[in-house]
């Protein structure tokens, strides 16, 4: 079968190459001549969505992550096939819907009437050997299997876009309603050929809503709680981000009550005439903010008040951290004029205006309640020199990791430091110290991919430090070169900006294996922005018991 697949792939590749050549110069073609054939091509290519789902199911079933030294199959799809994380997830989810054993609905309670005059339903709840219940369960399983086969048959003619729309709507099924997923999936696949994208989404959504209504109110009043979520979008051209919150009714009521407190004119503006809309004899400056803007200002006030309280309790666990060099500080006017951005530990870049709004406009605010941190790096060696903030605390190791790597240090990863764990280059359990020269930040996914034994077992690599530059990189089994993270956010972290300026070879963007070269000799250290801290990092003098709580390896 492998030879047959190879032959078919070669045939498709040759045909696409010839078709590409035919379309190389559109001036030689007319729409009338090629439209019908391109419509046929699109129909043929719909079959690839089914092929993709089937292959993704194979990757899931056979643990393809091992092929790239990872744990989960999505790592293989993103690494070897070059897919985005979202596309990898879509294919894996479609594969499970079409090929994994389907989830079957619970059989209806036939034990009696609602008034309890018949059976109590005890047998159904605890799954005892009840003949009618088992028969109903077998019928439900058979129906789910047939529905899945119908969906598979139809999937060959449904585009990947439509299949993804169906899957995303099905993901909104509440947990008690998931037994209806296979049935709705088959119906949607059947309707996909005759409905456009928008109409298909509405069709699936209506069926999902009906299934949720049937199950949620009576069987599980807390079912919606499982769907609570906050999603933060990417930066837009105007510098803003979309934040979407899915909340329960109770939390929504509480949220709105707190936001509505900010609707009064001049609330959160610093104006002493709070509550005055600017009209009448005592009116001041008119508050022209719209209600949504007032809601937003109230929301940020709530966040800052919470942050201020947490600083006093936990010493800055939720602080915004900004890494910069002396050159950055000297060129803040240029950053403001040119739209330059500073990296933060959250993965969200901010400009000097945002810094001012966060209370970072000056460096002499030691009594401020807004404890945000600035880490200064030496302009030649990229070594952390000093750290200051608006209140005193000691979280220097995590802050230093932000400056040194910007994001997760695994090659190709863009997870921000707030989503990373402190990883010991030499495992803590094997005697590694919790010091900056033995720490690097790894996201949860790649932390699990690291081989602490450093022996290449299961094809897994391990993190190490480059002896010349001190930069953390990935060592994979059989590789002759260390791989560095050269993604865009890693490329623009403060330490790498210094390395690029002081080396003859710049780090290339992307996720390849290139890395920094040895920096030029140092002349004089930059003056520290903040007074030195007399505290010393604590080192491990003896191994701790394994059961002791500490950062994940």
Secondary structure as GFF3:
##gff-version 3
##sequence-region A 1 553
A	DSSP	alpha_helix	2	22	.	.	.	ID=ss1
A	DSSP	three_ten_helix	26	28	.	.	.	ID=ss2
A	DSSP	alpha_helix	31	45	.	.	.	ID=ss3
A	DSSP	alpha_helix	47	61	.	.	.	ID=ss4
A	DSSP	three_ten_helix	64	68	.	.	.	ID=ss5
A	DSSP	alpha_helix	73	80	.	.	.	ID=ss6
A	DSSP	alpha_helix	85	99	.	.	.	ID=ss7
A	DSSP	alpha_helix	122	126	.	.	.	ID=ss8
A	DSSP	alpha_helix	131	155	.	.	.	ID=ss9
A	DSSP	alpha_helix	160	170	.	.	.	ID=ss10
A	DSSP	three_ten_helix	175	180	.	.	.	ID=ss11
A	DSSP	alpha_helix	181	192	.	.	.	ID=ss12
A	DSSP	alpha_helix	197	219	.	.	.	ID=ss13
A	DSSP	three_ten_helix	223	227	.	.	.	ID=ss14
A	DSSP	beta_strand	229	232	.	.	.	ID=ss15
A	DSSP	beta_strand	243	246	.	.	.	ID=ss16
A	DSSP	alpha_helix	249	260	.	.	.	ID=ss17
A	DSSP	alpha_helix	291	314	.	.	.	ID=ss18
A	DSSP	beta_strand	321	325	.	.	.	ID=ss19
A	DSSP	alpha_helix	326	330	.	.	.	ID=ss20
A	DSSP	alpha_helix	332	338	.	.	.	ID=ss21
A	DSSP	alpha_helix	352	357	.	.	.	ID=ss22
A	DSSP	beta_strand	373	377	.	.	.	ID=ss23
A	DSSP	beta_strand	384	389	.	.	.	ID=ss24
A	DSSP	alpha_helix	396	405	.	.	.	ID=ss25
A	DSSP	three_ten_helix	417	419	.	.	.	ID=ss26
A	DSSP	beta_strand	420	424	.	.	.	ID=ss27
A	DSSP	three_ten_helix	428	430	.	.	.	ID=ss28
A	DSSP	three_ten_helix	436	438	.	.	.	ID=ss29
A	DSSP	beta_strand	439	443	.	.	.	ID=ss30
A	DSSP	alpha_helix	444	449	.	.	.	ID=ss31
A	DSSP	three_ten_helix	457	459	.	.	.	ID=ss32
A	DSSP	beta_strand	462	465	.	.	.	ID=ss33
A	DSSP	beta_strand	472	475	.	.	.	ID=ss34
A	DSSP	alpha_helix	488	491	.	.	.	ID=ss35
A	DSSP	alpha_helix	494	502	.	.	.	ID=ss36
###
